[in-house]
Amino acid sequence: MKRLVIAAAALLLAGSVLAQGYPAKPIKFIVPFTAGSATDIVARTVGEVMGRSMGQPVVIENKVGAGGTIAAAQVAKSEPDGYTVLVHSSAHALNPALYSNPGYDTLKDLTGVTTLAAIPNVLVAHPNKGWKTQADLITAAKAAPGKLNYASAGVGSGTHLNAEIFRLQSGIDALHVPYKGTPDAMNNVIGGSNDWFFAPLASALPLIRDGRLQALSVSTKTRASNLPEVPTSIEAGLPASDYTLWVGMIVPSATPAAVVKRLNEEAHKALASPELKERMAKLGADPFPLSPDAFNAYIKTEMEVAARIVKAANLKTQ
C-alpha cells in the first residue's frame, strides 16, 4: 500500500511538473475527417486562436478512415502529455455501438477536454431535383422505395447518424453511400450521383447561398440563424428528428489533470474571444464550451442515444 501511495504521488508530481512547462512545443490536433469537413474547419479555427494565446503553433493532421476510429485509436495510444489532441465530432459517441473492435475503449482510454462547437446539419439536395421542402423529398422517396440514395461523410459519422434518424422518422427506404468526408459527399450531391445529404452547415452554407444546393430543413430544434427561412425537420413534420452535430477536444485518459485543465481554459478563452465568435457565427456554428467532467458525462449520454439508433436502424459497419 505504501508503495502504491508513493507511486501515485510521483505520478501527480510528474504531471504537475509537466503542466508548469506546458506547452513547450507545437501541439498536434488529430482530425478524423478530411480538410474542409466541419470538424476540420472548427479544429483549424479554434487551433489558430489557441496557438497564438499559448505561444506554440497548433498543427492539424487529418487522419481519415473508419468513422474516426483510426484517428481515435492513434490518440488513445499516444503519449499522454497534451501534445496530441483528438478533435472529433458526434461520431465519437456513435462508434462504440457500430464498431465491435475499434482498437480502443472510448470511456477508459480517452477523456474529454471540452466541446467546442454545436453545428446544425442541413438537409440538402441538388436544385434540379425540384424538391423545395423536406416533405417533397419524403414523397419522392416513398414513391420509389429503395431507389433514392443519400450521402454521408462516412460510416459512423454524425452526418450518417442524422440521416438514419431522418430515415427512421420518415419511414423511407433509401440506399446509404458513405464517403471519406463532407466535401466528397457534397460534391457528389452537386454532381447528381447522390440524391440528398445532411451536410454540416459550416461546410454547406456557401453552396446553399450560391444556389448549388437546395436547403430543405435543418436538424436542430431551432432554426439556424444563418438560414432563418429554412424550417427545422421538426417544423417540417418529423417530431422526434432533431440532431445536433458537435465537435470537441479529447486526449488520452492518462493525461495529467493540470494539462487537461490548461487546454480546457485555453479553448474556452478562444471561444469567448470576439474574433472567434464572429468567425463561428459566419460558419453557422455556436460556441459550445463544457468542463471536462460535463463533456465526459455528455459523451456517455450521447453513446446511449446512438446505441438505440444503431439498433433501431440495424446499422452495421461496411
VOKOLLUM-330145 format. One record per residue (C-alpha): y, x negated, z negated; residue in three letters. Coordinates in nm, 2 decimals. Each point is the difference from the previous one (the first is absolute). Layout:
     yy     xx     zz code
      Y      X      Z  ALA
...
end
This chain:
     yy     xx     zz code
   0.00   0.00   0.00  MET
   0.23  -0.29  -0.09  LYS
  -0.06  -0.16   0.34  ARG
   0.07   0.33   0.18  LEU
   0.33   0.04  -0.19  VAL
   0.10  -0.36   0.09  ILE
  -0.09   0.05   0.36  ALA
   0.20   0.33   0.02  ALA
   0.30  -0.17  -0.16  ALA
  -0.03  -0.29   0.25  ALA
   0.00   0.25   0.29  LEU
   0.31   0.18  -0.13  LEU
   0.18  -0.34  -0.04  LEU
  -0.10  -0.10   0.35  ALA
   0.13   0.33   0.13  GLY
   0.32  -0.04  -0.19  SER
   0.06  -0.35   0.13  VAL
  -0.08   0.11   0.36  LEU
   0.25   0.29  -0.03  ALA
   0.28  -0.23  -0.13  GLN
   0.00  -0.20   0.33  GLY
  -0.08   0.29   0.22  TYR
   0.06   0.01   0.29  PRO
   0.00  -0.37   0.09  ALA
  -0.12   0.04   0.36  LYS
   0.00   0.27   0.28  PRO
  -0.18   0.33  -0.08  ILE
  -0.24   0.15   0.25  LYS
  -0.01   0.37   0.06  PHE
  -0.34   0.10   0.16  ILE
   0.04   0.31   0.21  VAL
  -0.31   0.18   0.11  PRO
   0.15   0.16   0.31  PHE
   0.17  -0.13   0.32  THR
   0.36  -0.10   0.04  ALA
   0.21   0.31   0.06  GLY
  -0.21   0.22  -0.23  SER
   0.17   0.18  -0.28  ALA
  -0.16  -0.22  -0.26  THR
   0.11  -0.31   0.19  ASP
   0.36   0.12   0.04  ILE
   0.03   0.07  -0.38  VAL
  -0.16  -0.33  -0.09  ALA
   0.24  -0.19   0.22  ARG
   0.30   0.20  -0.11  THR
  -0.07  -0.04  -0.37  VAL
  -0.13  -0.35   0.03  GLY
   0.32  -0.12   0.16  GLU
   0.22   0.12  -0.29  VAL
  -0.25  -0.11  -0.27  MET
  -0.02  -0.35   0.16  GLY
   0.38  -0.05  -0.01  ARG
   0.01   0.12  -0.37  SER
  -0.29  -0.22  -0.11  MET
   0.11  -0.31   0.19  GLY
  -0.33  -0.03   0.19  GLN
  -0.08   0.15   0.35  PRO
  -0.25   0.28   0.02  VAL
  -0.24  -0.06   0.29  VAL
  -0.17   0.29   0.17  ILE
  -0.36  -0.04   0.11  GLU
  -0.16   0.29   0.19  ASN
  -0.38   0.02  -0.08  LYS
  -0.12   0.29   0.20  VAL
  -0.34   0.17  -0.01  GLY
  -0.24   0.25  -0.17  ALA
   0.27   0.23  -0.14  GLY
   0.16  -0.28  -0.19  GLY
  -0.31  -0.11  -0.19  THR
   0.00  -0.34   0.17  ILE
   0.35  -0.08  -0.13  ALA
  -0.07   0.15  -0.34  ALA
  -0.32  -0.21  -0.03  ALA
   0.20  -0.31   0.09  GLN
   0.26   0.07  -0.27  VAL
  -0.26   0.10  -0.26  ALA
  -0.17  -0.35   0.04  LYS
   0.33  -0.19   0.01  SER
   0.14  -0.21  -0.27  GLU
   0.16   0.24  -0.26  PRO
   0.33  -0.18  -0.01  ASP
   0.24   0.25   0.15  GLY
   0.03  -0.19   0.33  TYR
  -0.24   0.23   0.19  THR
   0.11   0.36  -0.01  VAL
  -0.17   0.29   0.18  LEU
   0.25   0.25   0.14  VAL
  -0.22   0.30   0.07  HIS
   0.03   0.37   0.07  SER
  -0.17   0.32  -0.11  SER
  -0.31  -0.13   0.18  ALA
  -0.06  -0.22  -0.31  HIS
  -0.10   0.32  -0.19  ALA
  -0.20   0.14   0.28  LEU
  -0.22  -0.30   0.07  ASN
  -0.22   0.01  -0.31  PRO
  -0.13   0.34   0.12  ALA
  -0.04  -0.10   0.36  LEU
  -0.15  -0.35  -0.02  TYR
  -0.31  -0.06  -0.21  SER
   0.04  -0.38  -0.02  ASN
   0.36  -0.11   0.08  PRO
  -0.05  -0.33  -0.17  GLY
   0.20   0.07  -0.32  TYR
   0.04   0.26  -0.27  ASP
   0.33   0.19   0.03  THR
   0.06   0.05  -0.37  LEU
  -0.16  -0.31  -0.14  LYS
   0.10  -0.27   0.24  ASP
   0.35   0.11   0.09  LEU
   0.30   0.13  -0.20  THR
   0.32   0.18   0.10  GLY
   0.34  -0.16  -0.02  VAL
   0.21   0.29   0.12  THR
   0.03   0.26   0.27  THR
   0.28  -0.08   0.25  LEU
   0.05   0.30   0.23  ALA
  -0.11   0.36   0.06  ALA
   0.00   0.08   0.37  ILE
  -0.05   0.34   0.17  PRO
  -0.25   0.01   0.28  ASN
   0.11   0.20   0.30  VAL
  -0.24   0.19   0.23  LEU
   0.09  -0.12   0.35  VAL
  -0.12   0.07   0.36  ALA
   0.12  -0.08   0.35  HIS
   0.28   0.24   0.11  PRO
  -0.20   0.08   0.32  ASN
  -0.26   0.18  -0.21  LYS
   0.25   0.28  -0.03  GLY
  -0.06   0.04  -0.38  TRP
   0.32   0.08  -0.18  LYS
  -0.16   0.08  -0.34  THR
  -0.30  -0.09  -0.22  GLN
  -0.13   0.35   0.08  ALA
   0.00  -0.07   0.37  ASP
  -0.23  -0.31  -0.05  LEU
  -0.24   0.20  -0.22  ILE
  -0.02   0.28   0.26  THR
  -0.07  -0.25   0.27  ALA
  -0.27  -0.17  -0.21  ALA
  -0.17   0.32  -0.09  LYS
   0.00   0.10   0.36  ALA
  -0.20  -0.31   0.09  ALA
  -0.21  -0.10  -0.30  PRO
  -0.08  -0.37   0.00  GLY
   0.19  -0.07   0.31  LYS
   0.33  -0.14  -0.15  LEU
   0.02  -0.33  -0.17  ASN
   0.22  -0.15  -0.27  TYR
   0.10  -0.36  -0.05  ALA
   0.02  -0.19  -0.33  SER
   0.11  -0.35  -0.12  ALA
  -0.36  -0.06  -0.08  GLY
  -0.30   0.14  -0.18  VAL
   0.10   0.04  -0.36  GLY
   0.38  -0.03   0.06  SER
   0.24   0.25  -0.15  GLY
   0.06   0.14   0.35  THR
  -0.37   0.07   0.03  HIS
  -0.02   0.17  -0.34  LEU
   0.31   0.21   0.09  ASN
  -0.16   0.11   0.32  ALA
  -0.32   0.10  -0.18  GLU
   0.20   0.21  -0.25  ILE
   0.16   0.17   0.30  PHE
  -0.33   0.05   0.18  ARG
  -0.16   0.15  -0.31  LEU
   0.30   0.23  -0.08  GLN
   0.04   0.12   0.36  SER
  -0.38   0.04   0.07  GLY
   0.02  -0.18   0.33  ILE
  -0.26  -0.22   0.16  ASP
   0.13  -0.32   0.17  ALA
  -0.11  -0.36   0.06  LEU
   0.13  -0.29  -0.21  HIS
   0.11  -0.31   0.19  VAL
   0.09  -0.29  -0.23  PRO
   0.22  -0.30   0.09  TYR
   0.09  -0.32  -0.17  LYS
   0.34   0.12  -0.10  GLY
   0.28   0.25   0.04  THR
   0.16  -0.15   0.31  PRO
  -0.32   0.01   0.20  ASP
  -0.07   0.36  -0.11  ALA
   0.36   0.11   0.10  MET
  -0.02  -0.18   0.33  ASN
  -0.31   0.19   0.09  ASN
   0.15   0.33  -0.09  VAL
   0.30  -0.09   0.22  ILE
  -0.23  -0.11   0.27  GLY
  -0.19   0.33  -0.01  GLY
  -0.35  -0.13  -0.10  SER
   0.03   0.16  -0.34  ASN
   0.12   0.35  -0.08  ASP
   0.17  -0.04  -0.34  TRP
   0.06  -0.23  -0.29  PHE
   0.13   0.02  -0.36  PHE
   0.24  -0.29   0.04  ALA
   0.20  -0.16  -0.29  PRO
   0.36   0.11   0.05  LEU
   0.11  -0.36  -0.05  ALA
  -0.17  -0.09   0.33  SER
   0.03   0.32   0.19  ALA
   0.37   0.09  -0.05  LEU
   0.15  -0.20   0.29  PRO
  -0.26   0.14   0.24  LEU
   0.07   0.36  -0.11  ILE
   0.37  -0.05   0.04  ARG
  -0.03  -0.14   0.35  ASP
  -0.22   0.29   0.11  GLY
  -0.33  -0.20   0.05  ARG
  -0.17   0.19  -0.28  LEU
   0.02   0.37  -0.11  GLN
   0.01   0.05  -0.37  ALA
  -0.19   0.31  -0.11  LEU
   0.00  -0.02  -0.38  SER
   0.04  -0.24  -0.29  VAL
  -0.27  -0.06  -0.26  SER
   0.20   0.00  -0.32  THR
   0.08   0.30  -0.23  LYS
   0.36  -0.01   0.10  THR
   0.16  -0.07   0.34  ARG
   0.09  -0.35   0.10  ALA
   0.38  -0.07  -0.03  SER
  -0.01  -0.18   0.33  ASN
  -0.17   0.29   0.17  LEU
   0.15   0.31  -0.17  PRO
  -0.08   0.23   0.29  GLU
  -0.37  -0.07  -0.01  VAL
  -0.20   0.22  -0.25  PRO
  -0.26  -0.13  -0.24  THR
  -0.36   0.08   0.08  SER
   0.00   0.24  -0.30  ILE
   0.30   0.19   0.14  GLU
  -0.18   0.00   0.34  ALA
  -0.29   0.20  -0.15  GLY
  -0.24  -0.24  -0.18  LEU
   0.05   0.05  -0.38  PRO
  -0.20  -0.30  -0.13  ALA
   0.07  -0.25   0.27  SER
   0.26  -0.23  -0.15  ASP
  -0.05  -0.37  -0.01  TYR
   0.23  -0.30  -0.08  THR
  -0.07  -0.34   0.13  LEU
   0.08  -0.27  -0.26  TRP
   0.04  -0.37   0.02  VAL
  -0.05  -0.23  -0.30  GLY
  -0.05  -0.36  -0.13  MET
  -0.33  -0.10  -0.15  ILE
  -0.13  -0.33  -0.14  VAL
  -0.33  -0.14  -0.13  PRO
  -0.08   0.15  -0.34  SER
   0.00  -0.34  -0.18  ALA
   0.37  -0.06   0.10  THR
   0.19  -0.08  -0.32  PRO
   0.19   0.31  -0.14  ALA
   0.33  -0.20   0.00  ALA
  -0.04  -0.07   0.37  VAL
  -0.08   0.37   0.07  VAL
   0.31   0.09  -0.20  LYS
   0.22  -0.24   0.19  ARG
  -0.12   0.14   0.34  LEU
   0.05   0.36  -0.12  ASN
   0.35  -0.08  -0.12  GLU
   0.10  -0.18   0.32  GLU
  -0.14   0.28   0.22  ALA
   0.18   0.27  -0.21  HIS
   0.33  -0.20   0.03  LYS
  -0.05  -0.02   0.37  ALA
  -0.07   0.37   0.03  LEU
   0.31   0.08  -0.20  ALA
   0.23  -0.22   0.22  SER
   0.25   0.19   0.23  PRO
  -0.13  -0.21   0.29  GLU
  -0.36   0.10  -0.04  LEU
   0.09   0.37  -0.08  LYS
   0.19   0.01   0.33  GLU
  -0.28  -0.16   0.20  ARG
  -0.27   0.22  -0.15  MET
   0.20   0.31   0.07  ALA
   0.03  -0.10   0.36  LYS
  -0.38  -0.03   0.01  LEU
  -0.05   0.34  -0.16  GLY
  -0.16  -0.16  -0.30  ALA
   0.08   0.07  -0.37  ASP
   0.00  -0.29  -0.26  PRO
  -0.29   0.07  -0.23  PHE
   0.01  -0.24  -0.30  PRO
  -0.28   0.04  -0.26  LEU
  -0.10  -0.22  -0.30  SER
  -0.33  -0.19   0.04  PRO
  -0.17   0.24  -0.25  ASP
   0.13   0.30   0.18  ALA
  -0.10  -0.14   0.34  PHE
  -0.35  -0.07  -0.12  ASN
  -0.03   0.36  -0.14  ALA
   0.13   0.13   0.34  TYR
  -0.26  -0.20   0.19  ILE
  -0.28   0.16  -0.21  LYS
   0.13   0.35   0.06  THR
   0.04  -0.07   0.38  GLU
  -0.36  -0.13   0.01  MET
  -0.13   0.32  -0.15  GLU
   0.20   0.21   0.25  VAL
  -0.12  -0.22   0.29  ALA
  -0.36   0.02  -0.11  ALA
   0.01   0.38   0.01  ARG
   0.15   0.00   0.35  ILE
  -0.25  -0.26   0.13  VAL
  -0.29   0.22  -0.13  LYS
   0.15   0.33   0.14  ALA
   0.07  -0.16   0.34  ALA
  -0.34  -0.18   0.01  ASN
   0.18  -0.33   0.09  LEU
  -0.20  -0.32   0.07  LYS
   0.11  -0.35   0.09  THR
  -0.03  -0.08   0.37  GLN
end
